[in-house]
């Protein structure tokens, strides 16, 4: 009976160890995804800055065209 009880405890510990391993694997995967999301967010912020810059340039061109039209 003691032997069976010992096996049952060992099996329980093996189950706990497997769950812990799986949890760590999931945690590492989540960390990788978070890092990718942060990298993408940084790239999007860079694109946003570029779009704002283009918008400013278009505004300048629009103002110049308006001046030419008024002067014509």
ABEGO torsion letter per residue (X at the ends): XAAAAAAAAAAAAAAAAAAAAAAAAAAAAAAAAAAAAAAAAAAAAAAAAAAAAAAAAAAAAAAAAAAAAAAX
